[in-house]
Amino acid sequence: MTSVQRHILDTALSHFADTGEQSISVSDLSRTAKLARGTIYNNFDDVTQLFPLVTDQVCNRFEDEARELITKIDNPRIALGVVLGLFLRYAHELPEYGRFLVRFGPYVGRLRDIWSNLPLSVLRRAIIGGELPLSKDQTMYYLQLLAGSTYGFMILVVEGQKSWRESSEALSRMVLAAGNVAPHEAKRDARAILSILTASSEAA
């Protein structure tokens, strides 16, 4: 991808995140990106494809980073918390991504797939391994609780009401408590999760 194409996609991402719209006109894109209309047409034949392209960009970046983060984490309960916390860290470090996910995550197919891929896989491992004392029948209910809670906490970070670190620790403790994890274990895990996320942020 060229630098011009990346600039166009980033401009479209900001537009979608700010307005809640899933389309942008060539005129608006040209004005906001400060590029000639011809430059836009030379790079993207059809601007109606920008929303799915941006969606893929957001999903791929998040999923790649999440996989890398949890590769060396043996405990799936900790790994799951790291994935959730990464959403909140994105809301702080990449605010356009955060606003985009909050606006469209609950109902746009590709974004909803984020939850049915890596988080669901890790959740199932945690349940099967006994790290989360839930029944298999509760898996999808718990997954929806995770998704809804995460997006709700992301709003607090995006709006500047809470820091991503404070929100991550609180989210971890609450969802682990909802998963029947003992309070002292949830507190310990939440601190471990935050430590991993903070270290990876500082190393970036």
N, C-alpha and C positions, 0 to 999 in steps of 0.2 A: 504494500500500500504506500502511495506517495504521500509526501507531507501535505500537499494540497487536498488530497482525498481525506486524510486524517482531519484536517482543519474543517472541511465541510461536514464530516460526520460529527465532530465535536460541537460544531455550531448547531447542527440539527438536534443533537442530544440535549443541549441547553434549552432549545426552543420547546422540545417535547416535555422536558422536565418542568419548565416554568409555566407553560400554558395548559398542559394536560391534553393537548391535541396530538393526533397521531399522523399529522400531515403538515407540510410546510410548502408554501409556494416558492417558485424560483425567484420571484421578485423579493420576497422576504428573506430568503436565504442569501441572495446576492447582496442585499443591503446589510444584513447582520454580519455576514462573513467578510464583507468588504472585498468581494470578488465580482468580476464581470459575469454576466449571465452566460456568455459563451464558455467561460472557464468551467462553470458548473456543468453545462451540457457536455463538455469534452470529457469530464470525469465520471458523470452519472447520466446515462441516457434517460432514466426514468426516476424522478425524485419521489415518486410514490413508494419506491423501494427503500428509501432512507430509513423509515421506521423499523422494518424488519432487520435491516443491516445494523442499525444502532442497537437493537435488542440483542442480536447475536453477539455484538461487541461487548456489551455489558455482561451477558451471561458467560461468555467464554473467558473473559478476564477474571470474573469472580470464581468460576469453577476451577480454572487452572491454579489460581492462588490458593484456594481452599484445599485442593488435592495436595499441593506441595506442602502446605502447612501441617496437614495431619498425617503425612506419609510415615513419620517416625513416632507417632503417638500410638502406643499399644492399647491403651484403655479407650474403647469406643465411646464411653460416656464423656470423657474429656474431649475426644475428637469432635463429638457432636457439639459440645459447648463452644469449641473454637470456631466451628463453622458459623454458629449463630452470632458469636462475637465479631466475626469478620464483617458481617452485614453492618453492624453498628460502627465499626472502624471505617468502613467505606463511607458511611453517612457523614463522618467527620473529615476524612482525608480526601474524599472524592464526592463533594456535595452534590454535583450534578448527577452522579450515579445514584446517590442516596435518594434524591428527589424523584428520579426516574423510577427507581424500584418501588418507592412508596406509592407513587401514582398508578403504576401499571402492573406491578407485581401480582396483586391478588387476582387479576382476571385476564391477562394476556397470556396465551398458551405457552409460548417459549419461556416466558419468565416463570410461569407456574411449574414448568418442567424442572427448574432449578431444584425445587423441593422433592420431586419424585425421583431425582437422580442421586446425587451424593448424600444429602441429609437423610433420605429414606434408607439408603444402603447402610449408613453408619448406625442409624436408629435400630434397624433390624438386628445388626450385630450386637448392639448393646442389650437388646431384649433377649436374644437367643443365648448370649453369654451370661445373663443374669446380672449385668451391671445396672439395668433398669428393671425393677420388679413390676413389669407390666405383662399382660397377656398378649399374645399375638393378635387377638381380636381388637385390642385397643390401639394397635399401631397407627392406623390412619387417623383416628381421633386425636391421638397425641401429636402426630405430624401437623395437623391443622392448628392445634393449639400453639405449636412452636412457630409456625409461619405467622399466624395472627399476632402473637405476642411480639415477635421480632419486628414486624412492620410497625407495630404500635410504639415500640421503644425507639425505632429509627426516627420516627416523627419528633420525639423529644430531642434527639441529637441534631437533626436537621434544623429544627427551630431554635436551637441554642439553649433549650431549657435545662438539659443535662449533658455532661461530658460523655464521650463514648466509653471511657473506662468505668465510670460509675454505673452507666447503663448496662454495660456488659456483665459486671459482677452481679448487679441486681437481677438481670434477666436469667443468668445462670442459676442463681439460687432459687428463683421462683419456679422455673420450669423443672428443675430437679426435684423440688418439693412436690410439684404436681405429678411427677413420675414416681412418687413414693420413696424417694431417697431421704434418708435420715438427715435432719437439719445440720448436724456437725459434719457429715460427709458432704453435703451440698455446699457448705461454707468453705470447706477445704478444696473441693473441686473448683469452685468459682474463682478462688485465688490462683489456683494452678492454671486455669484457662486464661485468666487475665495476664498472668506472667508470660505465657507463651505468645499471646497477641501483642503485648507490649514489646517484648524482645524482637519479634519479627518486624514490628513497625520501626523500631529504632535502627534495625540492621538494613532497612530498605534504603 
